[in-house]
Amino acid sequence: METIPTTSYDRPAEPCELIPKDYFAELTVSDYFENDAPLEVDLGCGDGSFLLEMAQHHPERNFIGVERLLGRVRKVCRKADRLGLTNLKVLRLESLYTLEWLLPAESVSRLHLLCPDPWPKAKHHKRRLFQEPFLKAVSRTLIPGGEFLFKTDHPEYFEWSEEHLSDYPALERLDWPEDAFFYPKTDFQIQWEAEGKTLQGLRSRKPA
Ligand SMILES: C[S@@+](CC[C@H](N)C(=O)[O-])C[C@H]1O[C@@H](n2cnc3c(N)ncnc32)[C@H](O)[C@@H]1O
């Protein structure tokens, strides 16, 4: 008798899911895409609205979403497959591990970290992604001239991030005017703006 999957864990991977051949070796990114187009990575992509819009708007670029929750990974993949996107893959993995160990050095043209958990309690600040080991991994992974883009609705986390960025000279801060380039809103951004919150953004670049 055929077994009916009951949870997303029982189901086979969706075509757009990026399953590394070896989780302990650097990815050969070109194995997973049809071409060597510039690569953008969205860390903690959630339900993926931002990523899906970016991939549709920029067919000349490749995109990887990194997300630790399998249900969200599968949801984004199903949407991407329905849209026929061949320039988008989703990787179920932890963001820092992905930057430190899986992505090759100087392989990413833009990295996005949008609306991450601000861990508001002081005793949890050490769990925040935006600190020195993360910035080191960002800088390792970006190509020269590559950009790192960050947004948060949490004013104190924004200040924390500004301070950590200014203490990290391997990334230089850039202006980020609203109309600088196409940059769709994320699911959380839409939700938070509807609640009257405002987001602040940081744009930085690894010097060329
Ligand atoms: C607050 S949501 C934001 C999602 C999306 N970026 C947006 O703005 O709509 C944070 C997402 O990051 C994922 N996440 C949190 N920490 C992570 C980590 N260390 N590695 C990978 N994913 C992570 C969560 O599962 C969640 O989907």
The ligand as an SDF file (V2000), in Angstrom:
LIG
                    3D

 27 29  0  0  0  0  0  0  0  0999 V2000
   12.0980   37.0100   11.3840 C   0  0  0  0  0  0  0  0  0  0  0  0
   12.2030   35.8620   10.0720 S   0  0  0  0  0  0  0  0  0  0  0  0
   12.5180   36.9000    8.6530 C   0  0  0  0  0  0  0  0  0  0  0  0
   12.2670   36.1730    7.3580 C   0  0  0  0  0  0  0  0  0  0  0  0
   12.5060   36.9960    6.0980 C   0  0  0  0  0  0  0  0  0  0  0  0
   13.8890   37.4100    5.9680 N   0  0  0  0  0  0  0  0  0  0  0  0
   11.5900   38.1880    6.0840 C   0  0  0  0  0  0  0  0  0  0  0  0
   12.0930   39.3100    6.3180 O   0  0  0  0  0  0  0  0  0  0  0  0
   10.3890   38.0100    5.8570 O   0  0  0  0  0  0  0  0  0  0  0  0
   13.7860   35.1090   10.3350 C   0  0  0  0  0  0  0  0  0  0  0  0
   13.9640   33.8470    9.5110 C   0  0  0  0  0  0  0  0  0  0  0  0
   15.3080   33.4230    9.6360 O   0  0  0  0  0  0  0  0  0  0  0  0
   15.3490   32.0460    9.9650 C   0  0  0  0  0  0  0  0  0  0  0  0
   16.5750   31.8830   10.7590 N   0  0  0  0  0  0  0  0  0  0  0  0
   16.8110   32.4070   11.9900 C   0  0  0  0  0  0  0  0  0  0  0  0
   18.0590   32.1490   12.3590 N   0  0  0  0  0  0  0  0  0  0  0  0
   18.6320   31.4460   11.3550 C   0  0  0  0  0  0  0  0  0  0  0  0
   19.9130   30.8920   11.1530 C   0  0  0  0  0  0  0  0  0  0  0  0
   20.8710   31.0380   12.0800 N   0  0  0  0  0  0  0  0  0  0  0  0
   20.1650   30.2250   10.0130 N   0  0  0  0  0  0  0  0  0  0  0  0
   19.1860   30.0990    9.0650 C   0  0  0  0  0  0  0  0  0  0  0  0
   17.9480   30.5990    9.1970 N   0  0  0  0  0  0  0  0  0  0  0  0
   17.6730   31.2780   10.3120 C   0  0  0  0  0  0  0  0  0  0  0  0
   14.0640   31.7820   10.7170 C   0  0  0  0  0  0  0  0  0  0  0  0
   13.6740   30.4320   10.6450 O   0  0  0  0  0  0  0  0  0  0  0  0
   13.0960   32.6990    9.9890 C   0  0  0  0  0  0  0  0  0  0  0  0
   12.5000   32.0760    8.8850 O   0  0  0  0  0  0  0  0  0  0  0  0
  1  2  1  0
  2  3  1  0
  2 10  1  0
  3  4  1  0
  4  5  1  0
  5  6  1  0
  5  7  1  0
  7  8  2  0
  7  9  1  0
 10 11  1  0
 11 12  1  0
 11 26  1  0
 12 13  1  0
 13 14  1  0
 13 24  1  0
 14 15  1  0
 14 23  1  0
 15 16  2  0
 16 17  1  0
 17 18  1  0
 17 23  2  0
 18 19  1  0
 18 20  2  0
 20 21  1  0
 21 22  2  0
 22 23  1  0
 24 25  1  0
 24 26  1  0
 26 27  1  0
M  CHG  2   2   1   9  -1
M  END
$$$$
